[in-house]
Amino acid sequence: MSVNSTYLQMFSTVTESGELRLELKEQETPKPAADQVLVRIEATPINPSDLGVMFGFTDMSAATSTGTALTAPVSDQGMRIMKARIGQELAVGNEGAGTVVATGDSEAAKSLDGKIVAIAGGGMYGQYRCVDASACLPLLEGHTAQDGASSFVNPMTVLGMVETMKMEDHTALVHTAAASNLGQMLNRVCQADGVELVNIVRKEEQATLLKDMGAKYVVNSSADSFMADLTDAIHTTGATLAFDATGGGMLASNILTCMEAAAARTPGAYSIYGSIKHKQVYLYGGLDTSATTLSRGYGMAWGVGGWLLPNFLAKAGMEVAGRLRARVAKELTTSFASNYTNEISLTDALQVETMQQYYAKHTGEKFLVCPQK
């Protein structure tokens, strides 16, 4: 296949003068080493984790665009928080998919020639990406790059949540921001695997969406009866593990409170130290950037911590990671199908009007970048 000698790559930089710059730069197309392949990137999603690298702690309401670059002023507080990345050009994009257009000399690399593969390794908001052959997930016959674009972050996170539940001796889950693409995947997996799942949403239309998918337990955090409804659902399912995508505010604390209230319904379970079953909330996102507030009204057997997919995979080991990746490939267009609000080019992503849409992070809305457009 013909390969261009240069390509466009998106970079995010915080300058010493207090400016955030998101821009496209021309790069020399690399030649793959023996165990590497060159992938023509054809589809790559914008995930919340990507927005963190793209914009960091920057108020994007004052952003301006020149067509080839998007810029915004960074506050003094933002500069302090992002001190470690000042002056660094960070290649953007966590995952994507495309066609292998050149390979190294190893058998593993050559076996992927011409195949559509999914990859995760950073720098995906570019027209080409050179990676180790071992980092590629070959898609099954009939699957497109659009099908495989979101095959790592959300699917592996979903399977990692269920695997964490099993590893830590829990039997059911609570999930927030549950109507998101990831939340819908989690519902499909839990239904298929017989795992009880309590979904927390913010709007009634989101509750309807999940119920239409077959979700049994959906509670609305904006309802006056939220705490009572959540306690009932947790009591019915026995959920003692939650994954919170919001991160800030009182939601994690409220979940623990409801877990404790559900446990107290068991006859003879009362103790001044609370229930003995460990209750755990993992913060895996930061949709709410305010401080995380804990009321401490749930005994002594509880925990709040961070959960990150790479850390989980490192702990779980290669065998588990391989098993999960194989399931993703098999169920790519069923359990792990992603729906996209819009498909945009690399240049589109640098326009203020488009940025305001994908930066809003509305539940259920997801943008796909197509670098070859």
C-alpha positions, 0 to 999 in steps of 0.5 A: 500500500502507498504511504505518504512521506509525512502526516498530520499529528495533533499535539497539546501544549501548555506554554510558559506564557500561560496558553493552551495550544491544541494544534496539528503538526506535520511529522515524518512518517516512520518506518516500522522496525522488525516487530512493528507495524505502521497503521493508517488511523481511520477512526479514533474516539474522543473519550473523557480521558482524551479531553484530560490530555487535550485541555487539562485544567483549562477554561475552554470558554475563552478558546479561539481558533485559527483553523490549524490551532485551538488556543485558550488562556490558562489561569494561574491555578491551572498553570500550578496544577499543570506545572509538570507538562509546561512546554511539553508537546503531548501527542493526543488520542488514547485508542483507535483503529485502522489498516496496517499499511507497512510492516517490519520483517518479523513473522508477527508483524508481516502476519498483520499486513493489510489487516484492520487492527485496533490499538491503544498506545497514545498519539491516535489523533494522527494519520499514521501510528507505528506500534509493536505488532503485539499491541494490535488487536486484529478485528474479525472479518467484516468488522470496520475501523469504526467498529474497532475504534473504541475497542479498548478503553470502554470495553476493557474498563467494563470487563475490568469492573466485572473482574474486579468485582469477582477478584474482591469478593463482591457479587453485584455492582453500582454504576454512576453516569450509567446511560453513557456508552460505557454504561450501556456496555456494562448493562449488556455484559452484566445481563449476559453474565448474570450480574446484578447492576444498579444504575444511577442516572440524572435524567428520566429519559436516561432511565427510560433508555436503560430500562428499554435495554432491559436494566432492572434497577435504575435510580435517578439522582435528581429525584427526591426519593433518590436515597430511598430508591438507591437503598432499596435497589442495593438491598435487593441486589446485595451490591457492595461495590460501586464505580463512580464516573463523576468523582466529585461531590457527595455521590460516592458518600451517598452510595456508601450511606445507602449500602450501610442502610441496606445492610442494616435491614438484615436482622441482628446486623446492628453494631455501633461500628456499622456492618462488617461487610466491606463497602467499596466505591472506586472513582474512575472518572472526573465528570464532577471536578469539585472536591470529593466530600465524605460524610463518614456515616457508614461504619468502619468497613468501607473504602473510597479509592481510585481505579484506572484501567492500566493499573488494573491490567497490570495487577490482573496479569497477562492471562486475564488481559488476554482473555478480556481482549479476546472477548472484546474482539468476539463481541465487538458489534454486540456487547461492545458496540459504540454509537457516535453522535458525530464523525469529524476530521482532525481539523474539525476538532480544532474549531471552537464550535465543534470543540464546545460540543464534544467538550460538553461531555453530555451523557450518551454523546460521543464523537469519532475523529476520522483522521483520513477525512 
